Amino acid sequence: MANWKKAPIREALGKTLVELGDRYPQVLVVNADLRNSVKSIYFMEKYPDRTIEVGIAEQNMIGVAAGLASLGFIPFAVTFARFASKRAADQISMSVDYCRNNVKIIGAYAGIFTGAQGVSQQMIDDTAAMRAMPNMTVIDTADVHEVRSALLFAAEFSGPVYIRIGRDEWPVVFDETYTFELGKGRWLREGSDVVLLNSGILLPYAVEAAELLESEGISAGVVNMPSIKPIDAALINDISRNVGAIVTLEAHNVQGGFGSAVAEVTAANYPVPIEMIGLRNEYSESAPNDALLEKHHLNPPWIAAAAKRALDRKNRLRC
Amino acid sequence: MKILTPEEISRLEEIARQLRADSLRLIHRRGAGHPGGALSAAEIMAALYFQVLRVDPQRPDWPERDRFILSKGHASAVLYAALARRGFFNLAELDNWGEVDCPHQGHPDRFKTPGVEMTSGILGHGVAVGAGLALAARLDHAAWRTYVLLGDGECQAGLVWEGAAAAAKYRLSTLTALVDYNDVQLDGPVHEVMPVEPLAAKWRAWGWHVLEINGHNVRQVVEGLQTAAEIHDRPTVLICHTTKGKGVSYMENQSYWHGNVPNADQLRQALVELGEVQNG
């Protein structure tokens, strides 16, 4: 079993925002009274004149960011995913997405691993809301390096972007050389029986599940797919044709999220059995991360069990 | 109006002191929570739950009960302490607060904690929800009242004012809001993060009856709430001037203590200052 080095994800967010400030004079940060939590405080300490604080008013945050973007600035609106996405959903739809304003919306504390604060500070349906917006780019992130790389991408990219980012100390899967690519998935591990297709913070558990499966003689591939929209349809089609069984993983409700996005591709092109790991149309609660991983069946043994179900369905289809 | 006796005032002050100590113990044991805004609201919560609110701990669903919404849901510790001391459940139930399957959530959850009227934690919603409750009471010809406690930083949220407008339009005199005006929010002083002044004039402009009181004076809180019940043509807001982290010297007025947890030494010092344990 992998012995992961861990690093705090929100620290990576804070530090990368400073790096963006260093690189791009047009980058601004818009806060909503959570800069100490999401660590955009670091940007404010270095660039106080490029920091806007709107207080607890996320709809206003998006409006202000849209106005700034329309004049050529690159505003990063940074707050908890719950407030960054659906609280301001109408404002995002009209003033950012429809208007194609170059606003970067950073949904920190996405998913359920949010420091034991419970449902009101967790977010399990932001991907669903944001990927339904026609012009939005939607990215989920797995570790500190993917956070940094996705943020660098967002600053370079012209157009609205929504990035999901976790909070806590979390296993580091990638290294400094990692580069996010829009619309591209990447094999971490080859496999011929079933593929674990991950977007976001459950990636280390996908890797561990593949090791578990290997010990049982099952060849499980692992593919990481941070770009939820646009999605890597070509790779999904390849996996469907050549492997024929998929498990999707996300720290999000399985209805409407990454798994649904993958299923949209397979249903249209090459239908294969899919099992979805994520919140099973349920809310979470306030508890330590390890307990929530187990309670919601997100742990490697549960992932391996889902892989076996997908493989079993594949084999029955082919009989 | 009922005038509180000196004994009643002392009783409520003692309850507020206990709620502070309970809150800090709970937050320390859980390793998470929001001490500053729990301490600033202690007298408000004592006055509500131990003098004003008509509730029955044996019957949390009693239809005629008054409704209280903790719109500043992050101050859950002081709400849980008040509910427990009022008899809704045993304080020991919170020994595993923060662990999986514990019914009592980080932020209040009405399906999980008896006595919690409305799930909260997303700031700005309380007044709008409270307006809905007060409208429902009117439609039902019911006599119960609705109380909403919100934070001062929360008044930055536009939704507060949408709810306030609706409550004024429908002259919801059974709705009373209380603002815990401690002038500190997570990221710093409210007057720096995003000023809310002139707060009283804003509520007045929105059509509310406004009272400004010392939120740490239990007599003023109780009398303010009694006055609100005598205003029959509009909702009332009590702007309660308070101190964030009240009662613990190192926490007072410090935004750091909005959402950080005292360690064992800090907890002990706090409990000494609150008169719970002897020093040394």
Chai-1 contact restraints between the chains, C-beta under 6 A:
chainA,res_idxA,chainB,res_idxB,connection_type,confidence,min_distance_angstrom,max_distance_angstrom,comment,restraint_id
A,D33,B,Q185,contact,1.0,0.0,6.0,A-B,restraint_1
A,D33,B,L186,contact,1.0,0.0,6.0,A-B,restraint_2
A,D33,B,D187,contact,1.0,0.0,6.0,A-B,restraint_3
A,D33,B,V193,contact,1.0,0.0,6.0,A-B,restraint_4
A,R35,B,D187,contact,1.0,0.0,6.0,A-B,restraint_5
A,N36,B,D187,contact,1.0,0.0,6.0,A-B,restraint_6
A,E53,B,V193,contact,1.0,0.0,6.0,A-B,restraint_7
A,G55,B,Q156,contact,1.0,0.0,6.0,A-B,restraint_8
A,G55,B,V193,contact,1.0,0.0,6.0,A-B,restraint_9
A,G55,B,M194,contact,1.0,0.0,6.0,A-B,restraint_10
A,I56,B,L123,contact,1.0,0.0,6.0,A-B,restraint_11
A,I56,B,G153,contact,1.0,0.0,6.0,A-B,restraint_12
A,I56,B,E154,contact,1.0,0.0,6.0,A-B,restraint_13
A,I56,B,Q156,contact,1.0,0.0,6.0,A-B,restraint_14
A,I56,B,A157,contact,1.0,0.0,6.0,A-B,restraint_15
A,A57,B,Q156,contact,1.0,0.0,6.0,A-B,restraint_16
A,A57,B,A157,contact,1.0,0.0,6.0,A-B,restraint_17
A,A57,B,G158,contact,1.0,0.0,6.0,A-B,restraint_18
A,A116,B,A32,contact,1.0,0.0,6.0,A-B,restraint_19
A,A116,B,G98,contact,1.0,0.0,6.0,A-B,restraint_20
A,A116,B,G106,contact,1.0,0.0,6.0,A-B,restraint_21
A,Q117,B,G106,contact,1.0,0.0,6.0,A-B,restraint_22
A,G118,B,Q105,contact,1.0,0.0,6.0,A-B,restraint_23
A,G118,B,G106,contact,1.0,0.0,6.0,A-B,restraint_24
A,G118,B,H107,contact,1.0,0.0,6.0,A-B,restraint_25
A,S120,B,H107,contact,1.0,0.0,6.0,A-B,restraint_26
A,S120,B,G121,contact,1.0,0.0,6.0,A-B,restraint_27
A,S120,B,I122,contact,1.0,0.0,6.0,A-B,restraint_28
A,S286,B,G98,contact,1.0,0.0,6.0,A-B,restraint_29
A,S286,B,Q105,contact,1.0,0.0,6.0,A-B,restraint_30
A,S286,B,G106,contact,1.0,0.0,6.0,A-B,restraint_31
A,A287,B,E99,contact,1.0,0.0,6.0,A-B,restraint_32
A,A287,B,V100,contact,1.0,0.0,6.0,A-B,restraint_33
A,A291,B,V100,contact,1.0,0.0,6.0,A-B,restraint_34
A,K295,B,V100,contact,1.0,0.0,6.0,A-B,restraint_35
